[in-house]
């Protein structure tokens, strides 16, 4: 039990000295964990960054690999590649005087991803892991009307759920509402959060204020990434950043959203925090993907599971 003035997420992380903040779903997901990572660094914690990568990592030289499926990315990595969020973040970190290594995890099934996480955790003697998701599909248990794109997120959850030797394992989700464009019903997201609260796995929510140093640096990092990846900027982090700036409604920050009507709002700038083992325990199909080695196996196992059940009907938020 904590006091109201003490944030439960940071209270959980208080004993940890070496923390891994990792993007769960690929792409620019690690950026969604950047404000948290910067806050922990400012508290004197040793923080390491990693991300499930959508970049073509196979061409990296052998010296860039710390372990199978685990690449060490620096500001100079694969400069010929135009899309490389981990390198872009490493360059931004160096620009601002922070340690500039970002680990890239090769996408795959639960078994190889768990091995890569185990190697990274052993390499730095990690005592806490925070898995970050830009969006809310990591909170889907499997029987909702729509799951968004759960393959990468829940593979990451399953991989870390099996590493019992790490004493603190947490999940944060930021960007409430963004996954509506991928079929997620956010009334069901709220229903899931309520169930996690009953289980004791919900650690509350807090905002990313732009008046904080971490909020201002996050906005700068997202702008830097958009500038250096003009052909494929992050819609998720662009939306979160717009919400942090106080924008509202159909905000235009990239041509990629020209055919969509966005609803940027203050809820997108909230971190929702959870206990990872508690979140994993509520997923209805996690056991079905446990022995997977390829991401396409994860996708087919989830699809097969969905064929066996009647999904919960979507609901409207009546406000």
N, C-alpha and C positions, 0 to 999 in steps of 0.2 A: 504494500500500500504506500502511495506517495501523497504528498500534499498538492493542493490545487496549483500552487505557484511553481511546482517542479514538473517539467515536461517529461512524461513517461518514457519517451524514446531516448532522450539524452540521459535519463536516470539509468535505463538499462545499459547504455553504453559507457557509463561513468567508470566502471572497473577496467574497461578494455584500454590497452595501450597501442595495439597494432591492429588497425581496422581496415578491412577491404570493403570498398564501395564499388559495386558491380552493376552494370546495366544488364537487365534480364532479357530484353526482347530484341536486341540487335539495333543496327542503325545508329541513331544519336541518343539511344536510351541513357547512356552514361551521363549525358548532359543534365538529365532530370535529377541525377544525384549530386550534381556539382555544388549547389548551395549547402547541402548537408555536409559534403566532404570538406568544403572550405571552412565551415563552422567548426568541424572537428579538428582541422589543422590549426585553427586559431586558438583552440583550447589546448594546444600542445601535443595532440595525438599524432602518432605516426600513421598516415593514411596512404593506402595504395588504391589505385584505380584500375578497373578492368571492364571489358565490355564484350558481350557476345557480338561477333563481328560479321557484317555483311560484305566486307571487303575481300577481294581476291588475295588471300594470304599465301597461296601456294607458291608464288614467285619470290617470296622473301628468302634471303640467303640463310644457310643453315645456322650461322652464328646468331641469327635473330630469334631462334626458338629456344625457350627455356625448358620445354618439355613437349611431347607430342600434343598437338592441338592447342598449344599455348605460346603465342608470339610476344616478344618484347618490342613495343613500338616506341620510337623516339621521334623528335621533330624532323630527323633526316630520313626516316623510313620511306622507301618506295616513292620517291618524289615524282616519278612518272605517272603515278595513279592520281586521277583527279578526285575520285570519291574515296576518302579514307578518314572517317570521323575520328578514329583513335589518334591518327597522326595530327589532324587539325587541332584536337584538344591538347595534344602534347606541345604543339607549337604555341598555343595560347598560354599554357601553363608556364613555359619557359619565358614568354614575353612578360609575365607578371611575377617572375621570380619564385615560382613553385617547383617542386620536383616534377620533372617532365617526362616520366615514363608512364605509359598507359598500356596495360596488357590487353591483348586481343585473343579472345577465345574462339576457336574454330567451331562453327555450328555443327551439331551432330545429335545423336541420341543421348539418353541419360548416362550410359556407361562411360563413353569417352569424355563427355563434359564433366562428369564427376571426377574422373582421373585428372583432368586439366585443373580443376579447382583444387583438388588435393595437392597437386604439385605446387600450385601458387601459394596455398596456405602454408605448406611446409617450408617453402622458400623464404618466407618472411615471418614465420612463426605467428601467424595471424590468430588473434583471440576473439575477433568479432567480424561478422560479415553482414553488410546491409545490401540487399538486393533491391534495385530501383527499377520502377516501371513508369514510363511516360504514358499515362492512360490508366485504364481500370480493368483491362481484360485479364490481368494476373489474378483478379479477385473472383473470377468465374469458377464455379465448382463443377460445371459440366451439364447441368440440367436446365440451364436458362434458355430463353427463347433464342438468343444469339450469343456466341462466345467471342466474337472479334477474331483476333489472330492469336490463339493461345499456345501454338506449338512451341515457339521459342521460350515464352515466359514460363510455361509450366514445366518444360524440360529443365530450365534453370532452377525452378523451385524443387523439382524432384532430385536433381543432382545434389543440391545443398542439404535437402532433408535427410539424405543418407549419410551425411558427414557428422556423426554424433560427437566427434572429438572437438568440434568448435563450440565453445560454451555459449556464445551469443550469436544467434542467427535471426535477422529481422528482415522485413519487407517494407518498403515505402512505395506508395503510389501517388503520383501527382499528375494533374490534368483531368480532373473529373469532368466528364461530358464529351471529351474528345472522341472516345470510341463509339459514340452514337453513329458516327459515319461508317463504322464497321459492323453495325448490327447489334451493338450492346444496348440493352435496356437498362437505364440507370436507376429506375425504381428497383430493379432486381439487384443492382450493385448495392444500394442502400439496405435492401433486405439481407444481403450477404454480410454486410458490415455489422448489422444488428446481431446476426447469428454469431459472428466472430466475437462480438462483445459479450454475448452470453457464455461463450466458451472461455472467456478470459484471454483471448488472443488479439484483441483490438487495443492499441496503445494511444488512441486519440488522434487529433488532427491539429495542425498549426499552419500558418501562412508563411509565404516568402515575401516579406515587405521590401519594396524597392528602396526604402530609407535605410536599410541595413547594408553593411559592407558586402555581405554574401549575396544579397539581392542585386546590388549594383553590379557586382562582378559577374553574376549569372547573366544579366542582360548584356553585358559587354561580351561574354563568351558566345552567346547565341548570335549576336550581331557579327562577331568575328567568323563564326562558322558559316553563316549565311553568305558573307562576303567571299569566303574561300571555297564554298561549294554552291555556286550560283545556279547550277543546273539541277541540283537536287537538295534544296534546303529542307530542313526539318519542319514539317507542318506541326508536329506535336509540340516541339520546343518553341516554335514561333508563336503558337497559340498560348502556351504557358507564359512566355515572355510578355506577350501583349496584355495578358491578364495582370501580370505583376506591375506593368506600367499603368494600369488603370483603364485600359481600353475596354470597350464593351460592344457586343453585337457582331455584325458582319465585318470584321477587320481584315483588310487586305495587306498582306506582307509578302506574298509570293504569287506568281502566276499559276502555280500548281493548284491553287484553290479557286481558280476563276469560274469553274462550273459548280461550285458548292456555295451554300450560304452558311457561314460560320456563326456560332453563338459564343463568342468569347465573353467570359464573365468571371467574377471574383472566385468562384469555386474552383476554377482551373489552377489557381495559385496555392491551393491547399495541399500539404503533405498529409496523407492518411498512413498511419504506421501500424504494423502488425508483427506478431511473433511468427516467424517462418514455420516452425514445426506445427503450430496451431493452424495456420493457413493450409499447409500441406495435408493435414489430417482431414480437412473438409472437402478436399478434391475427390470426386467420385471415381475418377479413372486413373489416378496416379499409379496404382499397382499395375495397370495394364501397359504402361509405358516404361516400367522399371528396367526391363532387360533390353531396351532398344539401343541400337548403335548408329542409326541413321535418322535424320530429321524426317524423312519421308515415312519411316516406320511410325514415328510419333503421330504424324498427321493421319495415317491410315488407322491407327489404333483408336484415336479420338473419334474419327468418322464412324468406325465400326461400333464404338460404344454409343454414339448418338443414335445409331439405328435401332438400339435395343430399348429405348425409353420414350416416354411421352414427356415432352419438355414443359416446364412451367410457362403458362401464358404470360405474355408481356403485360406490363401495367403502366399507366400514366402516373406521373408525379402530379398530384392535384393542387398545384399552386401556380 
